[in-house]
Structures are given as structure tokens and as C-alpha cells.
Amino acid sequence: MGSAAAAHLAARGAEVVAVEQFEPGHDRGSSHGESRIIRQAYFEDPAYVPLVLRSYELWEDLEREDPGLFLLTGGLFLGRPETDAVSGSLASAREHGLPHQVLDAGEIRRRFPAFAPRDDEVGVYEERSGFVRPERAVLAHWRRARAAGAELVTARALSWTAGDDGVRVETSAGTVEGDRLVVTPGAWAPTMLADLGLPLVVSRQAVFWFRPTDPAAYALGAQPVFVWERPGLSPYGFPCLDEDGGVKIGLHHRGAVTDPDEVDRVVTAADVAEVADLVRPLLPTLPGTYLRAITCLYTTTPDHDFVIGLHPHHRNVAIACGFSGHGFKFVPVVGEVLADLALDGTTARPIGLFDLTRFG
Ligand SMILES: Cc1cc2nc3c(=O)[nH]c(=O)nc-3n(C[C@H](O)[C@H](O)[C@H](O)COP(=O)(O)OP(=O)(O)OC[C@H]3O[C@@H](n4cnc5c(N)ncnc54)[C@H](O)[C@@H]3O)c2cc1C
């Protein structure tokens, strides 16, 4: 979110200084690990759809500089008809006239043999779903920001203050001053935005790569990206994107609460066995050979909606955090919105759902 904000601000002629504690594209926050699902029939709330449509336009624009940055593979959102994954996807698709198909369990098994749905499960198939490459997206935004004159300071921001005369950020490498501040700290939001008392929960989320026993079913072109909702278990995954035949799988919102500076990055054999056992009934040939795993961080709000807006006490400070494990597809449009807020004090994009003051 920070790299995109820097790119949009610099493109509008602002003098930008970005403060980042690690190297751009690093693997210690929330924006790494090969792939992120992008989709339009947004099951969380139809109010996200205009934003995701704008994001797609901006992804297409960014992709001209980095072909392959994102790819539309089709997406399948599965569950019983009353689950959010199914009923929410349908509600968004219908409200916004998005192309989609509803597949029953038999059609799912025929078209996409990787899946073993129960007879009472259905899927909403969306052709314009796919994935984006998160590290490349961050780097592409940084390149744009720097080409437009932005400066990158590699340092830890320790604190910030804002007043009528401007903003100050104290960092481990000195003080940065400016007219306005954009704060996008990801999992570090509870400390960098402590004054707001936002009810954010930071959690460790592991993702796993397996080589399935039927690689053809998982081939790019055959297998869509997917989210599958079962009570207490929501696996999501991708087609095979790796030369070593690895297929990535994760379980949405199934991680332990953590501190971003003290994350346990070790994924144990017991963790691997657990995820293999949980997904085997749904994806019987996926847990073939275990290849590797990584950890990533979610920063989750109570309603799973984002937090985006101007600071209630400092109109020269714009904030974006609490992306609750589903923010990446919005990175370019959030960058654009943050540039609007920082430079114009307002945005024409619909961000009412993300009001900072909604938690009381
Ligand atoms: C396993 C996993 C799977 C996901 N899958 C999807 C998906 O399929 N689709 C989707 O749309 N979303 C997905 N997401 C969510 C999405 O990736 C996140 O919402 C998004 O990356 C959040 O971006 P961010 O900029 O807020 O956080 P980050 O990318 O973590 O950026 C915050 C940055 O701020 C820096 N920072 C923080 N504090 C300081 C400080 N004091 N000083 C200096 N620098 C600081 C950090 O180092 C970091 O670089 C997934 C997330 C995970 C973890």
C-alpha cells in the first residue's frame, strides 16, 4: 500500500520521501509469497466492487511495464449455496452485472477434476479472476515512484507528530519532515497508529506448497484460483505456478495471534501434516509431495473491512491499514485513494465502508 501511495503521489508531482524498515519486496510483512488472488464478484460486500474494478484498470496499466505481473486464470468460489463465498459472490455479480456462471457439484468435478465437492455444494465461476505477483507489484510501484523523483529512506520509523505547520517522523536514521503524512504500516499499525486505539489483531498465516499427484489437474490453464468455504475451514489456492510443480495452498484466517517483530517463522512437520489432512477431503490429490512453506501476516479488523481515511485529529495525515487478509488486489486503488486524501483532503472513490471511527 505504501509503495503504491508513493507511486501515485510522485506521479502527481508531490515530493515524496518513503520510510521503509526493510528492502522493498521483503518477506517480513504481508506482501510476499508468489501470488495473490484477484477477483471482482466480491463476496465480502458489493461495496468493494467499484474499487476492485478501478484496481483492475490500474493493474493493467502497471502490467505494461512488467508483463506477467498479473494473470487471469478464472476463479471458482465454492461452498453450500448459503455460504458467503457463494451467496456473496452472486450478490456482487448480480448487483454489478459481472459475468459469472453457477456450477453444481457434478459440473465442478467434470470441469475442474482437482476438486471433490459434496453433492450439496456449488461454485460461482468468474472468468475475470486470477492472481497478481505481490513482490513484483511492490517493486513495480517503487520503480514508478523513484522514476518520478521519490526518495527511499531505509530506516525504522519510531514515532510521528503532526500539527498545523506540518508533520515530523523520527526514524532510526534521523528526522523526516513534510507537509503531509501517509501511514501504511501493515502489521505494525497497532504501534504506529496506537493513538487511534484501532481493534486490530495481527496473526501469523502459513502457506504451503505441495506437488500434487495429478499435476495435469493443477496446470495453469486447467485449474482456476479458488476460495472454498466450509464451516471453520476456508482453503484458498492457485494453479501450479512453479517449475518444480509446486501448488500453493493456504487456510484463510487460521493463524495464531503474533507480534510482527517476533513472528515464529518455523513451519513444523506437524503444521504440514495438519494442513494436508484438512485439505485432503476437498482436494484429494493435492497433498502429494510437500515442498515448502512460508509465513505471512494478517492485520484483521472485527468486521474484516479495511481502515482507510484521514486521521480524525490530523487532517494532514492519511491512513490505510487493517486489510484483514484480502487487501492485495486493491493495492493500486488504495495508492490512488491515499494520494487523493493526502493532496486533496478527499476522494471520489467510495470508501465509506472503511471509516476509521466506526469502532467507537
Ligand atoms: C498468506 C497471505 C495470503 C494473502 N492472500 C491474499 C489474496 O489472495 N488476495 C488479496 O487480495 N490479499 C491477500 N492477502 C492480503 C494482502 O496481502 C495484504 O492485505 C496486503 O499485502 C497488506 O499490505 P500492507 O501494505 O498493508 O502491508 P505490508 O506489505 O506488510 O506493508 C507494510 C510495510 O510497512 C513497513 N513498516 C511498518 N512499520 C514500519 C516502521 N515503523 N518503520 C518503517 N517501516 C515500517 C513494513 O516493513 C512493511 O514493508 C494475503 C495475505 C497473506 C499474509
The ligand as a Tripos MOL2 file, in Angstrom:
@<TRIPOS>MOLECULE
LIG
   53    58     1     0     0
SMALL
NO_CHARGES

@<TRIPOS>ATOM
      1 C1         -0.7290  -15.5830    3.4220 C.3       1 LIG1
      2 C2         -1.4380  -14.3840    2.8690 C.ar      1 LIG1
      3 C3         -2.2800  -14.5620    1.7840 C.ar      1 LIG1
      4 C4         -2.9840  -13.4850    1.2600 C.ar      1 LIG1
      5 N1         -3.7600  -13.6810    0.1670 N.ar      1 LIG1
      6 C5         -4.3790  -12.6240   -0.4150 C.ar      1 LIG1
      7 C6         -5.0610  -12.7920   -1.6380 C.ar      1 LIG1
      8 O1         -5.0790  -13.8910   -2.2080 O.2       1 LIG1
      9 N2         -5.6590  -11.7090   -2.1880 N.ar      1 LIG1
     10 C7         -5.6230  -10.4760   -1.6060 C.ar      1 LIG1
     11 O2         -6.1950   -9.5340   -2.1510 O.2       1 LIG1
     12 N3         -4.9700  -10.2880   -0.4360 N.ar      1 LIG1
     13 C8         -4.3370  -11.3350    0.1610 C.ar      1 LIG1
     14 N4         -3.6250  -11.1520    1.3090 N.ar      1 LIG1
     15 C9         -3.6570   -9.8500    1.9890 C.3       1 LIG1
     16 C10        -2.6970   -8.8330    1.4000 C.3       1 LIG1
     17 O3         -1.5050   -9.4410    1.0170 O.3       1 LIG1
     18 C11        -2.4960   -7.7310    2.4230 C.3       1 LIG1
     19 O4         -3.7620   -7.1600    2.7140 O.3       1 LIG1
     20 C12        -1.5570   -6.6470    1.9260 C.3       1 LIG1
     21 O5         -0.3350   -7.2060    1.4880 O.3       1 LIG1
     22 C13        -1.3010   -5.6330    3.0290 C.3       1 LIG1
     23 O6         -0.3720   -4.6640    2.5630 O.3       1 LIG1
     24 P1          0.2100   -3.5560    3.5410 P.3       1 LIG1
     25 O7          0.8970   -2.5730    2.6750 O.co2     1 LIG1
     26 O8         -0.8570   -3.0890    4.4590 O.co2     1 LIG1
     27 O9          1.2540   -4.3500    4.4710 O.3       1 LIG1
     28 P2          2.8430   -4.6690    4.1740 P.3       1 LIG1
     29 O10         3.0130   -5.1360    2.7890 O.co2     1 LIG1
     30 O11         3.2890   -5.5200    5.2690 O.co2     1 LIG1
     31 O12         3.4760   -3.2330    4.2350 O.3       1 LIG1
     32 C14         3.7090   -2.5170    5.4260 C.3       1 LIG1
     33 C15         5.1120   -2.0050    5.3290 C.3       1 LIG1
     34 O13         5.3500   -1.0530    6.3260 O.3       1 LIG1
     35 C16         6.6550   -1.2600    6.8200 C.3       1 LIG1
     36 N5          6.7010   -0.7070    8.1740 N.ar      1 LIG1
     37 C17         5.8240   -0.9440    9.1790 C.ar      1 LIG1
     38 N6          6.1660   -0.2650   10.2850 N.ar      1 LIG1
     39 C18         7.2910    0.4030    9.9680 C.ar      1 LIG1
     40 C19         8.1200    1.2880   10.7000 C.ar      1 LIG1
     41 N7          7.8640    1.6110   11.9820 N.pl3     1 LIG1
     42 N8          9.1940    1.8300   10.0710 N.ar      1 LIG1
     43 C20         9.4540    1.5310    8.7560 C.ar      1 LIG1
     44 N9          8.7130    0.6840    8.0320 N.ar      1 LIG1
     45 C21         7.6330    0.1380    8.6230 C.ar      1 LIG1
     46 C22         6.8180   -2.7710    6.8040 C.3       1 LIG1
     47 O14         8.1880   -3.1510    6.8540 O.3       1 LIG1
     48 C23         6.1410   -3.1180    5.5100 C.3       1 LIG1
     49 O15         7.0320   -3.1240    4.4160 O.3       1 LIG1
     50 C24        -2.8800  -12.2050    1.8520 C.ar      1 LIG1
     51 C25        -2.0160  -12.0270    2.9360 C.ar      1 LIG1
     52 C26        -1.2940  -13.1030    3.4250 C.ar      1 LIG1
     53 C27        -0.3920  -12.8800    4.5870 C.3       1 LIG1
@<TRIPOS>BOND
     1     1     2 1
     2     2     3 ar
     3     2    52 ar
     4     3     4 ar
     5     4     5 ar
     6     4    50 ar
     7     5     6 ar
     8     6     7 ar
     9     6    13 1
    10     7     8 2
    11     7     9 ar
    12     9    10 ar
    13    10    11 2
    14    10    12 ar
    15    12    13 ar
    16    13    14 ar
    17    14    15 1
    18    14    50 ar
    19    15    16 1
    20    16    17 1
    21    16    18 1
    22    18    19 1
    23    18    20 1
    24    20    21 1
    25    20    22 1
    26    22    23 1
    27    23    24 1
    28    24    25 2
    29    24    26 1
    30    24    27 1
    31    27    28 1
    32    28    29 2
    33    28    30 1
    34    28    31 1
    35    31    32 1
    36    32    33 1
    37    33    34 1
    38    33    48 1
    39    34    35 1
    40    35    36 1
    41    35    46 1
    42    36    37 ar
    43    36    45 ar
    44    37    38 ar
    45    38    39 ar
    46    39    40 ar
    47    39    45 ar
    48    40    41 1
    49    40    42 ar
    50    42    43 ar
    51    43    44 ar
    52    44    45 ar
    53    46    47 1
    54    46    48 1
    55    48    49 1
    56    50    51 ar
    57    51    52 ar
    58    52    53 1
@<TRIPOS>SUBSTRUCTURE
     1 LIG1         1 GROUP 0 **** ****
